[in-house]
Amino acid sequence: MQTGIVLPHHEIGTDTGAIRAFVTGAEELGAAHIMIYDHVVGADRNRPGGFEGPYDKDVQFHEPFTFFSYIAALTNKVELVTGIVILPQRQTALVAKQAAELAILSENRLRLGIGTGWNAVEYEVLNEDFTNRGRRQEEQVELLRRFWQEDCFSYEGKYHQFTLAGINPRPSQSVPIWFGGGAPALLDRCARLGDGWMPVTGPGKRAAAAIESMRATRESAGLSWETFGIHAQVQAGNATAEDWQKSCSEWQELGATDLSLATHNAGFSSVDDHLKAFQEWLEVVKSGL
């Protein structure tokens, strides 16, 4: 099982020195990947009708493709993982172009985690339809892979129509696409179209049921389960070494291939604090692998 860290999106700030210290420090400690979350805009909680959600306009999120292009030049081996890009609120061809460029600049270190999101405000601001986001995502995944693999093609779908177009340059290999989420429709798409799953829940009955559902879907479609990945997360806040070991063991039993530590919202005030927590977590986790 590969281990890595989630970018502490809110605490890391905009100091490029701190960002550089975090990503290079994580790689030096042995992080196999760095994961970044994605939200383009945040809502004002005092907007008409109110707003409920885990983040708002005061919570910072770096833009994944731009951010990873910067740290690709600062690192050598660490995998760059979006966890997740909210695909249906973005233009498909533009995502294909951005991901292709990042894959080229990072020498194929990008893994594109995608989701549909929950915040209708973002879709409103980005002028995309919130109500059909799941259905559009399926068409988008097909198009992404074709843009990365084909020189030029035409497409006549329900949500995309164009004649003889393509992107250039293209990556030397297709970017892996993993799905994040837990809704039944999402799990079905993930099993049929994805290279892996990013759960939004902890280890337990819900995760086990989702995994068995996806396994059955892949087997019925003649798709390999052995090549399908599972990338889970654990939280640093208020967790003990015993908690970390327990969650690691439970995810390992469920077949997780990747595990990330999320250090945001844990009360850390410096890059060194985040990296120290990561080092301590690595020592605990590695002792049980």
C-alpha positions in Angstrom: 0.0 0.0 0.0 1.4 3.4 -1.1 1.3 6.2 1.4 1.2 10.0 0.9 -0.2 13.2 2.2 -3.1 15.7 1.5 -2.1 19.3 0.9 -3.3 21.3 3.9 -5.1 23.5 1.6 -6.3 26.2 4.0 -3.3 26.4 6.3 -0.6 26.3 3.6 -1.4 29.8 2.6 0.1 31.6 -0.4 3.8 31.8 0.7 5.7 30.0 -2.1 8.5 29.3 0.3 6.1 27.4 2.6 4.6 25.5 -0.3 8.1 24.6 -1.5 9.1 23.4 1.9 6.0 21.3 2.3 6.1 19.5 -1.0 9.8 18.9 -1.0 9.8 17.9 2.6 6.9 15.4 2.0 8.9 13.8 -0.9 12.0 13.6 1.2 10.1 11.8 4.0 8.9 9.2 1.5 5.5 10.4 0.3 4.5 8.4 -2.7 1.9 11.0 -3.6 0.6 14.4 -2.8 -3.2 14.9 -3.0 -5.0 18.2 -3.6 -8.7 19.1 -3.2 -10.6 21.2 -5.7 -13.1 24.0 -5.3 -13.2 26.9 -7.7 -15.3 29.3 -5.6 -16.8 29.5 -2.1 -20.2 30.9 -1.2 -21.0 33.6 1.3 -23.0 32.0 4.1 -25.2 35.2 4.3 -26.3 34.9 0.6 -30.1 35.0 0.0 -31.5 31.6 1.1 -28.5 30.9 3.2 -25.7 28.4 2.6 -24.8 25.1 4.4 -21.6 23.2 3.8 -18.2 22.3 5.1 -16.5 25.2 3.5 -17.3 28.7 2.3 -15.7 31.8 0.7 -13.2 32.1 3.6 -11.6 28.7 3.1 -8.7 28.6 0.6 -8.2 26.0 -2.1 -5.4 26.2 -4.6 -6.3 25.5 -8.3 -5.1 21.9 -8.9 -3.6 22.0 -12.4 -1.7 25.3 -11.8 -0.5 24.2 -8.4 0.7 20.8 -9.6 2.5 22.4 -12.5 4.5 24.4 -10.0 5.4 21.6 -7.7 6.1 19.2 -10.6 9.2 21.3 -11.1 10.1 21.0 -7.4 9.8 17.3 -7.1 11.1 14.2 -8.9 9.1 11.1 -8.0 6.0 12.0 -6.0 2.7 11.2 -7.8 0.4 14.2 -8.2 -3.2 13.3 -7.3 -6.3 15.4 -7.6 -8.7 14.2 -4.9 -11.0 15.3 -6.6 -11.5 17.7 -9.6 -15.2 18.4 -9.9 -15.3 17.5 -13.6 -18.8 18.5 -14.7 -18.4 22.1 -13.6 -15.4 22.4 -16.0 -15.2 22.3 -19.8 -14.2 18.9 -21.0 -11.7 19.8 -23.7 -10.0 22.4 -21.4 -9.6 19.7 -18.7 -8.1 17.4 -21.3 -5.7 20.1 -22.4 -4.7 21.0 -18.8 -4.2 17.4 -17.7 -2.3 16.6 -20.8 0.1 19.5 -20.2 0.6 18.6 -16.6 1.2 14.9 -17.5 3.9 16.0 -19.9 5.6 18.4 -17.5 5.6 15.9 -14.7 6.6 13.0 -16.8 3.3 11.1 -16.3 3.1 11.6 -12.6 -0.5 12.9 -12.7 -3.5 10.8 -11.5 -6.8 12.5 -12.2 -9.3 11.9 -9.4 -12.7 13.2 -10.5 -16.1 13.8 -8.8 -19.4 15.5 -9.4 -19.5 17.7 -6.3 -22.3 18.8 -4.1 -22.2 22.6 -4.2 -24.7 24.0 -6.6 -23.3 27.5 -6.1 -20.1 26.5 -7.9 -22.1 25.2 -10.9 -24.1 28.5 -10.9 -20.9 30.6 -11.0 -19.3 28.5 -13.6 -22.4 28.4 -15.8 -22.9 24.7 -15.8 -25.9 22.5 -15.1 -25.9 21.1 -11.6 -28.9 18.7 -12.3 -27.3 16.5 -14.9 -23.7 16.5 -13.6 -23.5 12.7 -13.2 -24.8 11.9 -16.6 -22.5 14.5 -18.2 -19.5 13.1 -16.3 -19.8 9.8 -18.0 -19.6 11.4 -21.4 -16.7 13.6 -20.2 -14.6 10.6 -19.2 -15.0 9.0 -22.6 -13.9 12.3 -24.2 -10.9 12.9 -22.0 -9.4 9.5 -23.0 -10.1 10.1 -26.6 -8.5 13.6 -26.5 -5.4 12.1 -24.9 -5.2 9.1 -27.3 -6.4 10.4 -30.7 -5.0 13.0 -33.0 -8.3 14.3 -34.2 -11.9 13.0 -34.0 -15.6 14.0 -34.3 -18.1 13.4 -31.6 -21.9 13.3 -31.5 -23.1 12.9 -27.9 -25.9 14.1 -25.8 -23.9 16.9 -24.1 -21.0 17.3 -26.5 -21.0 17.7 -30.3 -18.1 18.8 -32.5 -16.4 17.9 -35.8 -12.8 16.9 -36.3 -10.8 18.5 -33.4 -8.1 17.4 -31.1 -5.5 18.7 -28.6 -1.8 19.0 -29.1 0.5 18.1 -27.4 -0.8 14.9 -25.9 0.7 12.8 -23.1 2.7 9.7 -24.0 0.2 7.7 -22.1 -3.4 8.2 -21.0 -3.9 9.8 -17.6 -5.4 7.4 -15.0 -8.9 8.5 -14.0 -10.2 7.6 -10.5 -13.7 8.4 -9.2 -14.4 10.0 -5.8 -17.8 9.6 -4.1 -20.1 7.0 -2.7 -23.6 7.4 -4.3 -24.8 4.2 -6.1 -24.8 5.8 -9.5 -21.2 7.0 -8.9 -20.0 3.6 -7.8 -21.5 2.1 -11.0 -19.7 4.7 -13.2 -16.5 4.2 -11.2 -16.6 0.4 -11.7 -17.3 0.6 -15.4 -15.1 3.5 -16.4 -12.6 4.2 -13.7 -9.1 3.0 -12.9 -9.8 3.3 -9.2 -12.0 4.6 -6.4 -11.5 7.4 -3.8 -13.9 6.7 -0.9 -15.4 9.6 1.1 -16.1 7.4 4.1 -13.9 5.5 6.6 -13.3 1.8 6.6 -16.3 -0.2 7.6 -19.5 -1.8 6.4 -20.4 1.1 4.0 -17.0 1.0 2.3 -17.0 -2.8 2.2 -20.4 -2.9 0.5 -19.3 -0.3 -2.0 -16.2 -2.3 -2.9 -18.2 -5.5 -3.3 -20.7 -3.7 -5.5 -17.9 -2.4 -7.8 -16.2 -5.7 -7.8 -19.4 -7.4 -9.1 -19.9 -4.7 -11.7 -16.4 -5.0 -13.0 -16.6 -8.8 -13.1 -19.9 -8.8 -15.0 -18.4 -6.4 -17.5 -15.3 -8.5 -18.0 -13.0 -5.9 -16.4 -10.0 -6.8 -14.2 -10.4 -6.2 -10.4 -6.7 -6.7 -9.9 -5.7 -3.5 -11.7 -8.4 -1.4 -10.0 -7.1 0.8 -7.1 -8.6 2.1 -3.9 -7.3 5.4 -2.4 -8.5 6.1 1.1 -7.7 8.9 3.6 -7.3 9.2 7.3 -7.4 12.3 9.5 -4.5 13.5 11.7 -6.7 15.6 14.0 -7.2 14.0 17.5 -6.0 10.7 16.3 -3.6 8.4 18.3 -1.0 6.0 17.0 -3.5 3.2 17.8 -6.2 5.0 15.7 -3.8 5.3 12.8 -2.7 1.7 13.0 -6.4 0.5 13.2 -7.5 2.5 10.2 -4.5 1.4 8.2 -5.2 -2.2 9.0 -8.9 -1.9 8.2 -8.2 -0.3 4.8 -5.6 -2.8 4.0 -8.0 -5.6 4.7 -10.5 -4.0 2.3 -7.9 -4.0 -0.4 -6.8 -0.3 -0.4 -3.8 0.4 -2.6 -3.2 3.9 -1.5 -3.6 5.8 1.8 -3.2 9.5 2.5 -2.9 11.5 5.7 -5.0 14.7 5.9 -3.4 17.1 8.3 -5.6 20.1 7.8 -8.0 21.3 10.5 -5.7 19.5 13.1 -4.5 22.7 14.8 -1.0 22.7 13.2 0.5 26.2 12.8 3.5 25.6 10.6 4.8 23.5 7.7 7.1 21.7 10.2 4.1 20.7 12.3 2.3 19.2 9.3 5.4 17.3 8.2 6.2 16.1 11.7 2.7 14.6 11.9 3.2 13.0 8.5 6.5 11.5 9.6 5.0 10.1 12.8 2.1 8.7 10.9 4.4 7.1 8.4 6.4 5.4 11.1 3.2 3.9 12.7 1.7 2.8 9.3 4.9 1.3 8.0 5.4 -0.7 11.1 2.1 -2.5 10.4 2.5 -3.0 6.6 
